Amino acid sequence: MAELREAHWDISWHAPARRDQRGGHFKTYVPDDLLTRPIVLSPTLARTAAQVENAVRGLTDAPASMGLESLARFLLRSEAIASSRIEGLQVSAQQVALAELATMEQTPIAGFTENARLVANNIVTLRQAAGDLAKCDAIKPRSFCDLHQALLPEHPQQGLRDRQNWIGGSDWHPLTADFVPPPPEEVPRLIEDLADYLSGAVHAPLLQAALVHAQFETIHPFADGNGRVGRALIHTVLTRRGLTRTAVLPVSLVLLTRSQEYIQGLTAYRYLGAAGSPEAAGGVAQWFETFLQAVSVAVEQARQFVTQLAELQRLWAERHSAHRLRAGARPQPRADSAVMRLLPLLPEAPVLTTQSAQRLLGLSFPAARAALEDLAEAGILGRKQVDRGTTAYLARDVFDLLTSTERQLASTRWDTRESAPRRPAPARPQSR
């Protein structure tokens, strides 16, 4: 039975301000287990869930879904950058892409900050960790810790927390907190239940994703980074259940933008009393409705991105044809030429060196260099000296699209012309 449990906090004599030197009683929230919790949805909400699930499947099964593979990496990069901005780290998409390239290729590349390196490392390690979690036969409690370590490798407190944490209020005591998660001795049991629930298929994919995210955020099992891990688990569920092939839905970015509705939904989810009570059913229904709205918006935003990506590639093709005509060649090169094979890969790999293009396409060094130079001469790629004797080729149109999309996803109306971004977002891309 979900309950508020009485606890006591000793006076924090070492707190710098007198108002924070407080002790006294407070209440922690202990949720019901997930695996055995009865969940009943109203017919209306069940129909809505089916419609949203069909929309997700329609997105990933659409003829244009080839672009979703690029979208997956795009969104992973976008969310890492957005999360970093919220935490006060100012990084640009271009710097992060350069740092990603340096990390993956293990080559000396300049032109990015230490913050960009941290974000890039996050992307590379999270992609691997989240992929492993989505493919494994069964989730173990240790799996959450591995994902947390991938996201915060340098955090001093790894593993499940061994002390009380809280959200909001003072940094020195939980007496005025907005929410106090379960006491530390309850965390291992709750995480084991969550792992068992995540490993199975008791409920439909979207309901399971909503419950896993809300339960994880309620347990708040780590000293820091719970939000990032909880958002990654949404994609883990959807991929494990086959609803999406990869992390192609910006659900977590939508929830970050609609923070007020998000917090209200999580608060409703944290009911008191028996799991089968009307209060429990109403709270879960309110959270699930909030989550479904976010997924619905995410599907529409993903559709728009695929459309914008297709338009961008059409413009690239026109630009390249015009370049070839100016050079006296026929407008369209062979379909199996290095250039035609490289163009569809630019959204996923917007920064390339000759060595990385060589590896990506399985070409000789001269052939890879010729393809990159051809695209640079056509105005599709820009050149940037990143190390002595090493030139990077940048698809700046992709960075502009990433910046515009990130700004759009930070607006509560998903259009910065109608409402300004509600969370830290990059400046508008400059026209060229």
RODO-422094 format. One record per residue (C-alpha): residue number from 0; x, y, z. Coordinates in Angstrom, 2 decimals, padded with zeros to 5 digits, always signed. Each point is the difference from the previous one (the first is absolute). Example, Ala and Ser with C-alpha at 12.3 -4.5 7.8 and 13.67 -1.06 7.14 Angstrom:
<atoms>
[atom 0; [+012.30; -004.50; +007.80]]
[atom 1; [+001.37; +003.44; -000.66]]
</atoms>
This chain:
<atoms>
[atom 0; [+000.00; +000.00; +000.00]]
[atom 1; [+001.42; +003.40; -001.01]]
[atom 2; [+000.67; +002.07; +003.08]]
[atom 3; [+001.63; +003.06; +001.51]]
[atom 4; [+002.50; -001.22; +002.58]]
[atom 5; [+001.07; +002.11; +002.96]]
[atom 6; [+003.74; +000.80; +000.30]]
[atom 7; [+002.22; +002.35; +001.99]]
[atom 8; [+002.75; +002.37; -001.11]]
[atom 9; [+002.73; +001.13; +002.37]]
[atom 10; [+000.84; +003.69; +000.11]]
[atom 11; [+002.51; +000.99; -002.70]]
[atom 12; [+002.32; +002.05; +002.21]]
[atom 13; [+002.54; +000.32; -002.84]]
[atom 14; [-002.48; +001.72; -002.34]]
[atom 15; [+001.23; +003.49; -000.96]]
[atom 16; [-003.32; +001.79; +000.63]]
[atom 17; [-001.98; -000.06; +003.23]]
[atom 18; [-003.25; -000.80; -001.86]]
[atom 19; [+001.60; -003.23; -001.24]]
[atom 20; [+001.11; -001.08; +003.49]]
[atom 21; [-003.19; -001.90; +000.61]]
[atom 22; [-000.97; -003.44; +001.19]]
[atom 23; [-003.31; -001.71; +000.50]]
[atom 24; [-002.49; -002.46; -001.39]]
[atom 25; [-000.74; -000.49; -003.68]]
[atom 26; [-001.73; -002.63; -002.13]]
[atom 27; [+001.44; -002.19; -002.74]]
[atom 28; [-002.16; -001.54; -002.72]]
[atom 29; [+000.16; -003.78; -000.52]]
[atom 30; [-001.84; -001.11; -003.18]]
[atom 31; [-001.68; -003.32; -000.71]]
[atom 32; [+001.96; -002.63; -001.87]]
[atom 33; [-000.59; +000.07; -003.76]]
[atom 34; [+000.05; -003.68; -000.88]]
[atom 35; [-003.13; -000.91; +001.97]]
[atom 36; [-001.83; +003.33; -000.22]]
[atom 37; [-003.49; -000.19; -001.58]]
[atom 38; [-000.41; +002.59; -002.76]]
[atom 39; [-003.43; +000.66; -001.53]]
[atom 40; [-000.47; +002.65; -002.70]]
[atom 41; [-003.27; +001.57; -001.04]]
[atom 42; [-001.26; -000.95; -003.48]]
[atom 43; [+000.69; +003.56; -001.20]]
[atom 44; [+003.59; +000.02; +001.22]]
[atom 45; [+000.56; -003.51; -001.38]]
[atom 46; [-001.19; +001.14; -003.44]]
[atom 47; [+002.25; +003.05; +000.14]]
[atom 48; [+002.96; -002.23; +000.89]]
[atom 49; [-000.74; -002.24; -002.98]]
[atom 50; [-000.22; +003.01; -002.35]]
[atom 51; [+003.31; +001.43; +001.23]]
[atom 52; [+001.68; -003.41; -000.25]]
[atom 53; [-001.23; -000.33; -003.59]]
[atom 54; [+001.41; +003.45; -000.73]]
[atom 55; [+003.42; -001.07; +001.31]]
[atom 56; [-000.08; -003.18; -002.09]]
[atom 57; [-001.12; +002.00; -003.03]]
[atom 58; [+002.97; +002.30; +000.44]]
[atom 59; [+002.59; -002.75; +000.14]]
[atom 60; [-001.64; -002.05; -002.78]]
[atom 61; [-000.40; +002.95; -002.39]]
[atom 62; [+001.88; +000.00; -003.35]]
[atom 63; [+002.02; +003.01; +001.17]]
[atom 64; [+001.05; -001.77; +003.19]]
[atom 65; [+003.51; -000.46; -001.42]]
[atom 66; [+000.59; +003.48; +001.36]]
[atom 67; [-000.93; -001.19; +003.48]]
[atom 68; [+003.36; -001.71; +000.41]]
[atom 69; [+001.55; +003.44; -000.38]]
[atom 70; [-002.70; +001.39; +002.28]]
[atom 71; [+000.95; -002.43; +002.78]]
[atom 72; [+003.56; +001.27; +000.17]]
[atom 73; [-001.19; +003.56; -000.53]]
[atom 74; [-002.37; -000.21; +002.98]]
[atom 75; [+002.58; -001.65; +002.21]]
[atom 76; [+002.38; +002.86; -000.78]]
[atom 77; [-002.76; +002.60; +000.41]]
[atom 78; [-001.13; -001.35; +003.38]]
[atom 79; [+003.57; -000.19; +001.30]]
[atom 80; [+000.56; +003.62; -000.99]]
[atom 81; [-003.37; +001.13; +001.39]]
[atom 82; [+000.62; -001.78; +003.32]]
[atom 83; [+003.45; +001.55; +000.19]]
[atom 84; [-001.42; +003.49; -000.54]]
[atom 85; [-002.50; -000.54; +002.78]]
[atom 86; [+002.94; -000.91; +002.25]]
[atom 87; [+001.85; +003.16; -001.03]]
[atom 88; [+002.44; -001.45; -002.56]]
[atom 89; [+000.09; +002.12; -003.15]]
[atom 90; [+000.92; -002.13; -003.00]]
[atom 91; [-000.75; +000.26; -003.71]]
[atom 92; [-001.16; -002.85; -002.21]]
[atom 93; [+003.04; +000.48; -002.23]]
[atom 94; [+002.43; -000.26; +002.90]]
[atom 95; [-001.74; -003.13; +001.28]]
[atom 96; [+000.17; -001.61; -003.45]]
[atom 97; [+003.73; +000.77; -000.23]]
[atom 98; [+000.54; -001.49; +003.44]]
[atom 99; [-002.07; -003.08; -000.98]]
[atom 100; [+002.21; -000.50; -003.03]]
[atom 101; [+003.16; +000.33; +002.09]]
[atom 102; [-001.37; -002.52; +002.52]]
[atom 103; [-001.08; -002.58; -002.57]]
[atom 104; [+003.02; +000.34; -002.27]]
[atom 105; [+002.49; +000.45; +002.86]]
[atom 106; [+001.82; +002.63; -002.04]]
[atom 107; [+001.24; +003.46; +001.05]]
[atom 108; [-002.65; +002.55; -001.00]]
[atom 109; [-000.17; +003.58; +001.25]]
[atom 110; [-002.85; +002.51; +000.00]]
[atom 111; [-002.15; -001.15; +002.93]]
[atom 112; [-000.19; +000.74; +003.71]]
[atom 113; [+000.35; -002.31; +002.98]]
[atom 114; [-003.77; +000.28; +000.56]]
[atom 115; [-000.57; -001.19; -003.57]]
[atom 116; [+002.30; -002.97; +000.66]]
[atom 117; [-002.03; -000.92; +003.08]]
[atom 118; [-003.27; +000.15; -001.95]]
[atom 119; [+001.48; -002.00; -002.89]]
[atom 120; [+001.26; -002.66; +002.38]]
[atom 121; [-003.50; -000.15; +001.44]]
[atom 122; [-001.47; -000.62; -003.45]]
[atom 123; [+002.44; -002.73; -000.99]]
[atom 124; [-000.21; -001.91; +003.29]]
[atom 125; [-003.77; +000.44; +000.40]]
[atom 126; [-000.64; -001.32; -003.51]]
[atom 127; [+001.89; -003.16; +000.89]]
[atom 128; [-001.48; -000.38; +003.47]]
[atom 129; [-003.59; +000.68; -001.07]]
[atom 130; [+000.38; -002.38; -002.95]]
[atom 131; [+001.23; -002.79; +002.25]]
[atom 132; [-002.89; +000.61; +002.40]]
[atom 133; [-002.55; -000.17; -002.81]]
[atom 134; [+001.37; -003.28; -001.40]]
[atom 135; [+000.77; -002.03; +003.12]]
[atom 136; [-002.30; -002.88; +001.00]]
[atom 137; [-000.70; +001.28; +003.49]]
[atom 138; [+000.62; +003.28; +001.80]]
[atom 139; [+001.92; -000.30; +003.25]]
[atom 140; [+000.20; +002.60; +002.78]]
[atom 141; [+003.65; +000.47; -000.96]]
[atom 142; [-001.16; +001.06; -003.48]]
[atom 143; [-001.31; +003.30; +001.37]]
[atom 144; [+003.34; +000.66; +001.67]]
[atom 145; [+001.84; -000.74; -003.26]]
[atom 146; [-002.21; +002.47; -001.85]]
[atom 147; [+000.55; +002.60; +002.72]]
[atom 148; [+003.77; -000.48; -000.19]]
[atom 149; [-000.11; +000.40; -003.79]]
[atom 150; [-001.78; +003.32; +000.42]]
[atom 151; [+002.05; +001.33; +002.93]]
[atom 152; [+003.33; -001.85; -000.16]]
[atom 153; [+001.83; +002.49; +002.18]]
[atom 154; [-002.66; +000.44; +002.68]]
[atom 155; [+001.50; -000.77; +003.45]]
[atom 156; [-003.09; -001.94; +001.18]]
[atom 157; [-000.56; -003.04; -002.20]]
[atom 158; [-002.54; -002.73; +000.71]]
[atom 159; [-003.29; +000.19; +001.88]]
[atom 160; [-000.21; +002.75; +002.58]]
[atom 161; [+000.63; -000.81; +003.65]]
[atom 162; [-001.48; +003.18; +001.42]]
[atom 163; [-003.22; +001.99; -000.21]]
[atom 164; [-000.43; +002.39; -002.92]]
[atom 165; [-002.78; +002.42; -000.89]]
[atom 166; [-001.27; +002.36; -002.69]]
[atom 167; [-000.45; +003.74; +000.53]]
[atom 168; [+000.26; +002.05; +003.19]]
[atom 169; [+003.26; +000.42; +001.86]]
[atom 170; [+003.30; -001.65; -001.01]]
[atom 171; [+000.62; -000.80; +003.66]]
[atom 172; [-003.17; -001.73; +001.22]]
[atom 173; [-003.16; -001.62; -001.42]]
[atom 174; [-002.44; +001.78; +002.31]]
[atom 175; [-001.22; +002.42; -002.70]]
[atom 176; [+000.53; -002.29; -003.01]]
[atom 177; [-002.54; -000.29; -002.80]]
[atom 178; [+000.41; -003.78; -000.02]]
[atom 179; [+001.97; -002.45; +002.13]]
[atom 180; [+000.68; -003.41; -001.64]]
[atom 181; [+000.08; -003.30; +001.93]]
[atom 182; [+002.57; -000.48; +002.76]]
[atom 183; [+003.27; -001.60; -001.21]]
[atom 184; [-000.71; -003.38; +001.60]]
[atom 185; [-003.07; -000.38; -002.28]]
[atom 186; [+001.86; +000.81; -003.23]]
[atom 187; [+001.57; -003.45; -000.76]]
[atom 188; [-003.38; -001.76; +000.36]]
[atom 189; [-001.82; +002.55; -002.17]]
[atom 190; [+002.72; -000.07; -002.67]]
[atom 191; [-000.14; -003.80; -000.14]]
[atom 192; [-003.76; +000.18; -000.52]]
[atom 193; [+000.49; +002.64; -002.70]]
[atom 194; [+002.58; -002.19; -001.77]]
[atom 195; [-002.35; -002.98; +000.02]]
[atom 196; [-002.86; +002.12; -001.34]]
[atom 197; [+002.19; +001.52; -002.72]]
[atom 198; [+001.17; -003.47; -001.07]]
[atom 199; [-003.56; -001.18; -000.68]]
[atom 200; [-003.04; +001.09; -001.99]]
[atom 201; [-002.81; +000.24; +002.52]]
[atom 202; [-001.42; +003.10; -001.69]]
[atom 203; [-000.04; +001.58; -003.46]]
[atom 204; [+003.27; +001.74; -001.03]]
[atom 205; [-001.08; +003.61; +000.58]]
[atom 206; [-001.57; -000.75; +003.38]]
[atom 207; [+003.10; -001.95; +001.01]]
[atom 208; [+002.28; +002.89; -001.06]]
[atom 209; [-002.12; +002.49; +001.95]]
[atom 210; [-000.04; -002.16; +003.13]]
[atom 211; [+003.73; -000.80; -000.15]]
[atom 212; [+000.90; +003.68; -000.34]]
[atom 213; [-002.33; +001.19; +002.77]]
[atom 214; [+001.02; -002.80; +002.39]]
[atom 215; [+003.69; +000.62; -000.61]]
[atom 216; [-000.36; +003.75; +000.60]]
[atom 217; [-002.00; -000.76; +003.14]]
[atom 218; [+002.65; -002.37; +001.38]]
[atom 219; [+002.75; +002.50; -000.96]]
[atom 220; [+002.62; -002.67; +000.64]]
[atom 221; [+003.16; +002.01; -000.72]]
[atom 222; [+001.65; +002.96; +001.66]]
[atom 223; [-000.07; +001.89; -003.32]]
[atom 224; [-000.96; -000.57; -003.64]]
[atom 225; [-003.40; -001.59; +000.67]]
[atom 226; [-001.70; +002.15; -002.64]]
[atom 227; [+002.41; -001.05; -002.73]]
[atom 228; [-000.23; -003.70; +000.84]]
[atom 229; [-003.79; +000.17; +000.31]]
[atom 230; [-000.31; +001.63; -003.42]]
[atom 231; [+002.27; -002.61; -001.58]]
[atom 232; [-002.22; -002.76; +001.43]]
[atom 233; [-002.94; +001.24; -002.08]]
[atom 234; [+001.90; -000.85; -003.18]]
[atom 235; [+001.23; -003.26; +001.51]]
[atom 236; [-003.58; -001.21; +000.49]]
[atom 237; [-001.20; +001.09; -003.43]]
[atom 238; [+002.97; -001.68; -001.70]]
[atom 239; [-000.21; -003.19; +002.08]]
[atom 240; [-003.70; -000.31; -000.86]]
[atom 241; [+000.57; +000.58; -003.70]]
[atom 242; [-002.02; +003.20; -000.19]]
[atom 243; [+003.04; +001.89; -001.25]]
[atom 244; [+003.23; -001.33; -001.45]]
[atom 245; [+002.12; +002.65; +001.68]]
[atom 246; [-000.48; +003.17; +002.05]]
[atom 247; [-001.97; +001.82; -002.70]]
[atom 248; [-002.54; +001.86; +002.13]]
[atom 249; [+000.86; +003.25; +001.83]]
[atom 250; [-002.39; -000.91; +002.84]]
[atom 251; [+002.37; +001.06; +002.75]]
[atom 252; [+000.68; +003.37; -001.65]]
[atom 253; [-003.75; +000.62; -000.18]]
[atom 254; [-000.35; -000.88; +003.69]]
[atom 255; [+002.89; +002.34; +000.86]]
[atom 256; [-001.78; +002.84; -001.79]]
[atom 257; [-003.41; -000.70; +001.50]]
[atom 258; [+001.57; -000.14; +003.45]]
[atom 259; [-003.09; +001.21; +001.90]]
[atom 260; [-002.29; -002.66; -001.47]]
[atom 261; [+002.79; -002.56; +000.43]]
[atom 262; [+000.39; +000.73; +003.73]]
[atom 263; [-003.78; +000.03; +000.49]]
[atom 264; [-000.23; -003.40; -001.69]]
[atom 265; [+002.76; -001.50; +002.14]]
[atom 266; [-001.58; +001.47; +003.13]]
[atom 267; [-003.35; -001.61; -000.90]]
[atom 268; [+001.75; -003.33; -000.59]]
[atom 269; [+001.23; +000.05; +003.62]]
[atom 270; [-003.33; -000.98; +001.55]]
[atom 271; [-000.55; -001.21; +003.56]]
[atom 272; [-001.79; -003.15; +001.08]]
[atom 273; [-000.79; -003.28; -001.72]]
[atom 274; [+001.08; -000.55; -003.60]]
[atom 275; [-003.56; -000.89; -001.06]]
[atom 276; [-001.64; +003.06; +001.57]]
[atom 277; [-001.77; +002.72; -002.02]]
[atom 278; [+002.74; +002.45; +001.06]]
[atom 279; [+002.66; -002.31; -001.40]]
[atom 280; [-001.87; -000.53; -003.27]]
[atom 281; [-000.58; +003.74; -000.42]]
[atom 282; [+003.63; +000.88; +000.72]]
[atom 283; [+001.42; -002.54; -002.42]]
[atom 284; [-002.54; +001.05; -002.65]]
[atom 285; [+001.00; +003.68; +000.32]]
[atom 286; [+003.70; -000.84; -000.38]]
[atom 287; [-000.65; -002.31; -002.94]]
[atom 288; [-002.06; +002.67; -001.73]]
[atom 289; [+002.88; +002.48; +000.44]]
[atom 290; [+002.44; -002.54; -001.39]]
[atom 291; [-002.21; -000.83; -003.00]]
[atom 292; [-000.30; +003.69; -000.86]]
[atom 293; [+003.80; +000.29; +000.03]]
[atom 294; [+000.37; -003.06; -002.25]]
[atom 295; [-002.61; +001.37; -002.40]]
[atom 296; [+001.85; +003.32; -000.27]]
[atom 297; [+003.30; -001.86; -000.40]]
[atom 298; [-001.38; -002.01; -002.93]]
[atom 299; [-001.09; +003.19; -001.75]]
[atom 300; [+003.37; +001.65; +000.61]]
[atom 301; [+001.79; -003.07; -001.34]]
[atom 302; [-002.17; +000.09; -003.12]]
[atom 303; [+000.93; +003.64; -000.52]]
[atom 304; [+003.67; -000.82; +000.38]]
[atom 305; [-000.18; -002.78; -002.59]]
[atom 306; [-001.70; +002.45; -002.38]]
[atom 307; [+002.66; +002.66; +000.65]]
[atom 308; [+002.73; -002.57; -000.44]]
[atom 309; [-001.45; -001.13; -003.34]]
[atom 310; [-000.20; +003.64; -001.14]]
[atom 311; [+003.60; +000.58; +001.07]]
[atom 312; [+001.20; -002.99; -001.99]]
[atom 313; [-002.00; +001.20; -003.01]]
[atom 314; [+001.76; +003.38; +000.23]]
[atom 315; [+003.36; -001.75; +000.26]]
[atom 316; [-000.78; -002.01; -003.14]]
[atom 317; [-000.95; +003.19; -001.88]]
[atom 318; [+003.14; +001.76; +001.23]]
[atom 319; [+002.18; -002.91; -001.05]]
[atom 320; [-001.63; -000.27; -003.44]]
[atom 321; [+000.55; +003.71; -000.60]]
[atom 322; [+003.64; -000.38; +001.01]]
[atom 323; [+000.50; -002.90; -002.44]]
[atom 324; [-001.66; +001.91; -002.85]]
[atom 325; [+002.33; +002.94; +000.62]]
[atom 326; [+002.92; -002.44; -000.24]]
[atom 327; [-001.29; -001.40; -003.30]]
[atom 328; [-001.04; -003.40; +001.40]]
[atom 329; [-003.38; -001.65; -000.19]]
[atom 330; [-002.32; +001.13; +002.83]]
[atom 331; [-000.34; -003.34; +001.80]]
[atom 332; [+002.97; -002.19; +000.98]]
[atom 333; [-000.31; -003.77; +000.19]]
[atom 334; [-002.24; -001.26; +002.82]]
[atom 335; [+002.88; -002.06; +001.41]]
[atom 336; [+002.52; +002.85; -000.13]]
[atom 337; [+001.71; +001.10; +003.21]]
[atom 338; [-001.80; +003.36; -000.03]]
[atom 339; [-003.47; -001.55; -000.36]]
[atom 340; [+000.77; -002.47; +002.79]]
[atom 341; [+001.29; +002.77; +002.25]]
[atom 342; [-002.87; +002.49; -000.36]]
[atom 343; [-002.62; -002.08; +001.95]]
[atom 344; [+002.49; -000.48; +002.85]]
[atom 345; [+000.62; +003.69; +000.69]]
[atom 346; [-002.88; +000.48; +002.49]]
[atom 347; [+001.40; -002.84; +002.09]]
[atom 348; [+003.64; +001.01; -000.47]]
[atom 349; [+000.00; +003.79; -000.55]]
[atom 350; [+003.76; +000.27; +000.62]]
[atom 351; [+002.39; -002.15; -002.01]]
[atom 352; [+003.70; -000.25; -000.67]]
[atom 353; [+001.46; -001.89; -002.92]]
[atom 354; [+000.90; -002.83; +002.37]]
[atom 355; [-003.52; -000.25; +001.45]]
[atom 356; [-001.61; +000.14; -003.46]]
[atom 357; [+002.44; -002.70; -001.13]]
[atom 358; [-001.06; -002.24; +002.89]]
[atom 359; [-003.70; +000.81; -000.39]]
[atom 360; [-000.15; -000.83; -003.70]]
[atom 361; [+002.77; -002.57; -000.29]]
[atom 362; [+001.88; +002.11; -002.56]]
[atom 363; [+003.62; +000.74; -000.72]]
[atom 364; [+001.41; +003.22; +001.49]]
[atom 365; [+000.14; +001.83; -003.38]]
[atom 366; [-003.60; -001.00; -000.87]]
[atom 367; [-001.32; +001.17; +003.37]]
[atom 368; [+001.91; +003.28; -000.27]]
[atom 369; [-001.32; +000.57; -003.54]]
[atom 370; [-003.62; -000.56; +001.11]]
[atom 371; [+000.33; +002.44; +002.92]]
[atom 372; [+001.67; +002.62; -002.17]]
[atom 373; [-002.70; -000.38; -002.64]]
[atom 374; [-002.70; +000.67; +002.61]]
[atom 375; [+001.98; +002.93; +001.37]]
[atom 376; [+000.34; +001.55; -003.46]]
[atom 377; [-003.77; -000.43; -000.43]]
[atom 378; [-000.60; +002.01; +003.18]]
[atom 379; [-001.49; -002.94; +001.90]]
[atom 380; [+002.92; -000.43; +002.39]]
[atom 381; [+002.19; +002.63; +001.58]]
[atom 382; [+003.69; -000.45; +000.79]]
[atom 383; [+001.55; +000.52; +003.44]]
[atom 384; [+003.62; -000.54; +000.99]]
[atom 385; [-000.14; -002.09; +003.17]]
[atom 386; [+003.62; -001.12; +000.37]]
[atom 387; [+003.30; +000.30; -001.80]]
[atom 388; [-000.59; -001.59; -003.38]]
[atom 389; [-003.59; -001.04; +000.83]]
[atom 390; [-003.05; +001.62; -001.56]]
[atom 391; [-003.52; -000.64; +001.27]]
[atom 392; [-002.98; +000.29; -002.32]]
[atom 393; [-003.13; +001.36; +001.67]]
[atom 394; [-003.63; -000.26; -001.16]]
[atom 395; [-001.01; +003.34; +001.52]]
[atom 396; [-003.56; -000.37; -001.30]]
[atom 397; [-000.38; -002.95; +002.39]]
[atom 398; [+001.15; +002.11; +002.95]]
[atom 399; [-002.46; +002.73; -000.97]]
[atom 400; [-002.80; -002.59; -000.14]]
[atom 401; [+001.07; -001.41; +003.37]]
[atom 402; [+000.03; +003.49; +001.53]]
[atom 403; [-003.41; +000.90; -001.46]]
[atom 404; [-001.51; -003.29; +001.18]]
[atom 405; [+001.44; +000.38; +003.49]]
[atom 406; [-001.47; +003.51; +000.23]]
[atom 407; [-003.32; -001.28; -001.30]]
[atom 408; [-000.10; -002.81; +002.56]]
[atom 409; [+000.70; +002.54; +002.76]]
[atom 410; [-003.13; +002.02; -000.91]]
[atom 411; [-003.28; -000.98; +001.67]]
[atom 412; [-001.77; +000.51; -003.33]]
[atom 413; [+002.82; -001.73; -001.91]]
[atom 414; [+000.48; +003.18; -002.01]]
[atom 415; [+002.28; +002.80; +001.25]]
[atom 416; [-001.96; +002.52; -002.08]]
[atom 417; [-003.00; -000.65; +002.26]]
[atom 418; [+001.70; -000.55; +003.36]]
[atom 419; [+003.59; +000.53; +001.09]]
[atom 420; [+002.05; -002.99; +001.25]]
[atom 421; [-000.93; -000.95; +003.55]]
[atom 422; [+003.39; -001.53; +000.88]]
[atom 423; [+003.62; +000.73; -000.99]]
[atom 424; [+000.29; -000.17; -003.79]]
[atom 425; [+002.55; +001.08; -002.62]]
[atom 426; [-000.24; +003.26; -001.95]]
[atom 427; [-001.65; -000.05; -003.40]]
[atom 428; [+002.29; -001.28; -002.76]]
[atom 429; [+001.49; +002.80; -002.07]]
[atom 430; [-001.05; +000.14; -003.62]]
[atom 431; [+002.78; -000.66; -002.49]]
</atoms>
